[in-house]
Amino acid sequence: MRSTAANAPVAVGLAAAVAACAAMAAGRLQGYIPHAGTNAGETSANSLLRRCRRCGASKGRECFAPKQWARADPTKRTCKPCCVSLDEERVAREQASGVVPSPKAWSGRHNKPSRGKAPRHAIHDKQPIVVAENIDDYRAAIDKYVRDTDVVLEVGCHQGCSTVLMDNAGRRAVGVDKGQHVLSEGKRLHPQLALHDIDASDVSALTRLNAEEGPFDIIFIDIGGGSLASVGNVWALIETYGKVLKPRIFVVKSFKLAELLHRCSAVVH
């Protein structure tokens, strides 16, 4: 009795091993079927086919990527032709939603979508940006770029000393800044100007102002241009204003941005 009880776990283990071998021989393991022309007893890792989860066809090892072949879960394997088809469908969806430019917007050797190649971005389709290094260049841009029919918005107008020049050059100028004290002084000095207490990042308020006073044809930005961190903030505002307010052109007073542009020798195309 002791011998029989001691050998019971061994007998159970042998029975499980025999059952597993029988299942493998019969081709019942998930995702594996015997290769055509082989007997069930001759089945090996090299003679097994994988079943594609997309098309359902059984294909050889070479039809799957090495990482997919090594996955523990065979139900997630997709053959290479189906992978290409999935990539083409993904690119088509992204083009329809505007995430990536269409093939017509690509140039040179990137003239069509393909795996392993980065698409060209439509960087030439956005509003131009004029960068002024100091206040003199900033105000000189008023005479150069403001038309007599333009409605101008200045973000960071302070007391309106530059805004009044924009108002004289264009049809109308509107200034926004954050701070009742400076705006009150600006309204005292220039009562004809429309100066509003609006933060530069308050896009909803600027959108309402654009509907009431605009639409704005040109936007001047004069906020914190002396620090490196301000470059990122100004660029984020330009991106947002370009999508929401859609002016014809931007004029930005930023010493650090002007320095960055001066140090850029070329753009690789």
RODO-2510 file (C-alpha; in nm, 4 decimals, decimal comma):
residues 269
     n   res          X          Y          Z
     1     m     0,0000     0,0000     0,0000
     2     r     0,2829     0,2394     0,0792
     3     s     0,4466     0,1708    -0,2589
     4     t     0,1225     0,2343    -0,4472
     5     a     0,0566     0,5645    -0,2632
     6     a     0,4121     0,6858    -0,3209
     7     n     0,3940     0,6144    -0,6957
     8     a     0,0551     0,7826    -0,7434
     9     p     0,1935     1,1321    -0,8269
    10     v     0,4379     0,9769    -1,0738
    11     a     0,1591     0,7892    -1,2468
    12     v    -0,0529     1,1074    -1,2711
    13     g     0,2423     1,2984    -1,4198
    14     l     0,3079     1,0281    -1,6794
    15     a    -0,0591     1,0244    -1,7748
    16     a    -0,0562     1,4025    -1,8252
    17     a     0,2565     1,3825    -2,0399
    18     v     0,1039     1,1081    -2,2548
    19     a    -0,2141     1,3151    -2,2993
    20     a    -0,0102     1,6212    -2,4041
    21     c     0,1876     1,4194    -2,6580
    22     a    -0,1338     1,2759    -2,7974
    23     a    -0,2838     1,6251    -2,8333
    24     m     0,0295     1,7506    -3,0116
    25     a     0,0269     1,4526    -3,2431
    26     a    -0,3350     1,5171    -3,3288
    27     g    -0,2630     1,8839    -3,4019
    28     r    -0,4976     2,0119    -3,1299
    29     l    -0,2661     2,2699    -2,9712
    30     q    -0,4122     2,6231    -3,0155
    31     g    -0,2892     2,7861    -3,3354
    32     y    -0,0929     2,4853    -3,4624
    33     i    -0,1875     2,2371    -3,7363
    34     p     0,0298     1,9640    -3,8924
    35     h     0,2124     2,0610    -4,2134
    36     a     0,0596     1,9119    -4,5277
    37     g     0,2228     1,5839    -4,6253
    38     t     0,3414     1,4908    -4,2761
    39     n     0,2075     1,2277    -4,0476
    40     a     0,0750     1,3220    -3,7075
    41     g     0,3634     1,1406    -3,5413
    42     e     0,6227     1,3293    -3,7514
    43     t     0,4977     1,6765    -3,6471
    44     s     0,7757     1,9151    -3,5365
    45     a     0,8214     2,2907    -3,4805
    46     n     0,9564     2,3404    -3,8342
    47     s     0,6733     2,1479    -3,9985
    48     l     0,3885     2,3355    -3,8286
    49     l     0,1894     2,6113    -3,9945
    50     r     0,0592     2,9260    -3,8305
    51     r    -0,3004     3,0367    -3,8757
    52     c    -0,3386     3,4095    -3,9538
    53     r    -0,5903     3,5782    -3,7261
    54     r    -0,6994     3,8149    -4,0081
    55     c    -0,7397     3,6009    -4,3184
    56     g    -0,7671     3,2645    -4,1399
    57     a    -0,5242     3,0963    -4,3813
    58     s    -0,2584     2,8543    -4,2572
    59     k     0,0889     2,9676    -4,3644
    60     g     0,4490     2,8798    -4,2970
    61     r     0,6971     3,0404    -4,0609
    62     e     0,8359     3,2708    -4,3305
    63     c     0,4965     3,4441    -4,3659
    64     f     0,5160     3,5806    -4,0110
    65     a     0,7484     3,8341    -3,8514
    66     p     1,0040     3,6825    -3,6096
    67     k     0,8502     3,8620    -3,3119
    68     q     0,5058     3,7320    -3,4030
    69     w     0,6442     3,3796    -3,4453
    70     a     0,7899     3,3920    -3,0937
    71     r     0,4704     3,5137    -2,9270
    72     a     0,3164     3,2835    -2,6725
    73     d    -0,0375     3,3609    -2,7903
    74     p    -0,0754     3,2354    -3,1497
    75     t    -0,4201     3,3984    -3,1831
    76     k    -0,2504     3,7400    -3,2200
    77     r    -0,0340     3,6442    -3,5170
    78     t    -0,0983     3,8170    -3,8498
    79     c     0,0768     3,7130    -4,1712
    80     k     0,2926     3,9675    -4,3572
    81     p     0,0456     4,0324    -4,6451
    82     c    -0,2280     4,1072    -4,3927
    83     c     0,0110     4,3344    -4,1979
    84     v     0,0707     4,5372    -4,5149
    85     s    -0,3035     4,5552    -4,5778
    86     l    -0,3650     4,6744    -4,2204
    87     d    -0,0953     4,9420    -4,2590
    88     e    -0,2513     5,0657    -4,5832
    89     e    -0,5932     5,0870    -4,4178
    90     r    -0,4435     5,2766    -4,1210
    91     v    -0,2708     5,5282    -4,3522
    92     a    -0,5967     5,5789    -4,5431
    93     r    -0,7855     5,6470    -4,2172
    94     e    -0,5191     5,8937    -4,0979
    95     q    -0,5233     6,0762    -4,4318
    96     a    -0,9027     6,1024    -4,4196
    97     s    -0,8871     6,2481    -4,0673
    98     g    -0,6039     6,4862    -4,1580
    99     v    -0,3448     6,3307    -3,9246
   100     v    -0,0948     6,2858    -4,2070
   101     p    -0,0828     6,4677    -4,5418
   102     s    -0,2144     6,3003    -4,8521
   103     p     0,0368     6,1574    -5,1055
   104     k    -0,0098     6,4700    -5,3210
   105     a     0,1370     6,6807    -5,0394
   106     w     0,4503     6,4668    -5,0262
   107     s     0,7477     6,5446    -5,2465
   108     g     1,0687     6,3857    -5,3749
   109     r     1,1276     6,0238    -5,2895
   110     h     0,8505     6,0379    -5,0269
   111     n     0,5822     6,0623    -5,2934
   112     k     0,3723     5,7760    -5,1639
   113     p     0,3070     5,6100    -4,8276
   114     s     0,5388     5,3219    -4,7538
   115     r     0,6617     5,1407    -4,4479
   116     g     0,9845     5,2685    -4,2965
   117     k     0,9714     5,6184    -4,4544
   118     a     0,8648     5,9363    -4,2779
   119     p     0,6130     6,1560    -4,4650
   120     r     0,6761     6,5200    -4,5388
   121     h     0,4816     6,7604    -4,3193
   122     a     0,2777     7,0373    -4,4788
   123     i     0,4877     7,3123    -4,3183
   124     h     0,4392     7,5557    -4,6072
   125     d     0,0598     7,5663    -4,5791
   126     k     0,0468     7,7777    -4,2597
   127     q     0,0484     8,1503    -4,1968
   128     p     0,3859     8,3253    -4,2290
   129     i     0,5524     8,4605    -3,9147
   130     v     0,7556     8,7821    -3,8980
   131     v     0,9952     8,7901    -3,6031
   132     a     1,1148     9,1226    -3,4615
   133     e     1,4173     9,1361    -3,2336
   134     n     1,3315     9,4639    -3,0554
   135     i     1,0617     9,7256    -3,0252
   136     d     1,1955     9,9322    -3,3150
   137     d     1,1785     9,6390    -3,5568
   138     y     0,8386     9,5467    -3,4122
   139     r     0,6946     9,8898    -3,4883
   140     a     0,8659     9,9068    -3,8268
   141     a     0,6725     9,5938    -3,9233
   142     i     0,3480     9,7882    -3,8765
   143     d     0,4114    10,0116    -4,1776
   144     k     0,5435     9,7192    -4,3797
   145     y     0,2723     9,4564    -4,3228
   146     v    -0,0473     9,6297    -4,2065
   147     r    -0,2864     9,7245    -4,4873
   148     d    -0,5344    10,0078    -4,4622
   149     t    -0,8230     9,7565    -4,4696
   150     d    -0,6828     9,5289    -4,1978
   151     v    -0,8348     9,4675    -3,8569
   152     v    -0,5364     9,4170    -3,6259
   153     l    -0,5120     9,2333    -3,2928
   154     e    -0,2222     9,2963    -3,0558
   155     v    -0,1714     9,0369    -2,7838
   156     g     0,0238     9,1979    -2,5012
   157     c    -0,0691     9,5571    -2,5816
   158     h     0,0307     9,6965    -2,2376
   159     q    -0,0665    10,0674    -2,2486
   160     g    -0,1410    10,0622    -2,6216
   161     c     0,1642    10,2586    -2,7413
   162     s     0,2122    10,0205    -3,0348
   163     t    -0,1590     9,9498    -3,0726
   164     v    -0,2300    10,3122    -3,1591
   165     l     0,0207    10,2910    -3,4451
   166     m    -0,1576     9,9804    -3,5736
   167     d    -0,4904    10,1605    -3,5447
   168     n    -0,3565    10,4447    -3,7571
   169     a    -0,2100    10,2108    -4,0201
   170     g    -0,5096     9,9773    -4,0544
   171     r    -0,8858    10,0019    -4,0443
   172     r    -0,9050     9,9229    -3,6739
   173     a    -0,6809     9,7819    -3,3994
   174     v    -0,7782     9,5904    -3,0871
   175     g    -0,5469     9,5278    -2,7917
   176     v    -0,5624     9,2617    -2,5205
   177     d    -0,3553     9,2274    -2,2056
   178     k    -0,3859     9,0989    -1,8507
   179     g    -0,3934     9,3695    -1,5851
   180     q    -0,6482     9,6364    -1,5068
   181     h    -0,3857     9,8939    -1,4045
   182     v    -0,1979     9,9085    -1,7362
   183     l    -0,5202     9,8891    -1,9361
   184     s    -0,6738    10,1753    -1,7397
   185     e    -0,3663    10,3850    -1,8100
   186     g    -0,3824    10,2844    -2,1766
   187     k    -0,7476    10,3871    -2,2045
   188     r    -0,6636    10,7203    -2,0427
   189     l    -0,3799    10,7826    -2,2909
   190     h    -0,5646    10,6471    -2,5961
   191     p    -0,9411    10,6667    -2,5384
   192     q    -1,0145    10,5807    -2,9021
   193     l    -0,8604    10,2310    -2,8691
   194     a    -1,0484     9,9109    -2,7846
   195     l    -0,8404     9,7550    -2,5049
   196     h    -0,9654     9,4407    -2,3319
   197     d    -0,8596     9,2561    -2,0177
   198     i    -0,8092     8,9120    -2,1740
   199     d    -0,5310     8,6619    -2,1097
   200     a    -0,3326     8,5461    -2,4114
   201     s    -0,4182     8,1815    -2,3396
   202     d    -0,7950     8,2441    -2,3108
   203     v    -0,8826     8,1159    -2,6566
   204     s    -1,2578     8,1157    -2,5973
   205     a    -1,2570     8,4861    -2,5044
   206     l    -1,0381     8,5692    -2,8049
   207     t    -1,2737     8,3723    -3,0284
   208     r    -1,5680     8,5800    -2,9056
   209     l    -1,3635     8,8970    -2,9540
   210     n    -1,2799     8,7844    -3,3077
   211     a    -1,6515     8,7493    -3,3820
   212     e    -1,7349     9,0887    -3,2316
   213     e    -1,4407     9,3038    -3,3427
   214     g    -1,2877     9,1011    -3,6261
   215     p    -1,2211     8,8935    -3,8097
   216     f    -0,8559     8,9766    -3,7426
   217     d    -0,6384     8,9947    -4,0523
   218     i    -0,3038     9,0232    -3,8735
   219     i    -0,1982     8,9409    -3,5165
   220     f     0,0904     9,1094    -3,3336
   221     i     0,2281     8,9267    -3,0282
   222     d     0,4440     9,0989    -2,7654
   223     i     0,4636     8,8812    -2,4531
   224     g     0,7758     8,7833    -2,2593
   225     g     1,0140     8,7585    -2,5518
   226     g     1,3325     8,7823    -2,3436
   227     s     1,3335     8,4339    -2,1901
   228     l     1,4003     8,0971    -2,3486
   229     a     1,0837     7,9489    -2,1971
   230     s     0,8767     8,2169    -2,3698
   231     v     0,9693     8,0777    -2,7125
   232     g     0,7688     7,7613    -2,6485
   233     n     0,4772     7,9579    -2,5037
   234     v     0,4667     8,1961    -2,7992
   235     w     0,4888     7,9097    -3,0466
   236     a     0,1983     7,7317    -2,8761
   237     l    -0,0096     8,0499    -2,9040
   238     i     0,0770     8,0876    -3,2728
   239     e    -0,0309     7,7296    -3,3417
   240     t    -0,3597     7,7814    -3,1565
   241     y    -0,4355     8,1231    -3,3061
   242     g    -0,3553     7,9920    -3,6535
   243     k    -0,6192     7,7201    -3,6221
   244     v    -0,8877     7,9220    -3,4413
   245     l    -0,8482     8,2873    -3,5437
   246     k    -0,6845     8,2202    -3,8843
   247     p    -0,5092     8,5522    -3,9513
   248     r    -0,3211     8,6284    -4,2710
   249     i     0,0140     8,6778    -4,0953
   250     f     0,1759     8,6918    -3,7489
   251     v     0,4267     8,9492    -3,6218
   252     v     0,6094     8,8444    -3,3044
   253     k     0,8487     9,0461    -3,0877
   254     s     1,0841     8,7923    -2,9325
   255     f     1,4565     8,8366    -2,8832
   256     k     1,5142     8,4651    -2,8147
   257     l     1,3140     8,3536    -3,1179
   258     a     1,5057     8,5985    -3,3363
   259     e     1,8321     8,4630    -3,1942
   260     l     1,7219     8,1067    -3,2681
   261     l     1,6380     8,1941    -3,6286
   262     h     1,9683     8,3784    -3,6694
   263     r     2,1620     8,0722    -3,5518
   264     c     1,9761     7,8328    -3,7844
   265     s     2,1942     7,8035    -4,0942
   266     a     1,9632     7,5931    -4,3113
   267     v     1,6595     7,3669    -4,3220
   268     v     1,7156     7,0192    -4,4672
   269     h     1,4605     6,9206    -4,7344
***
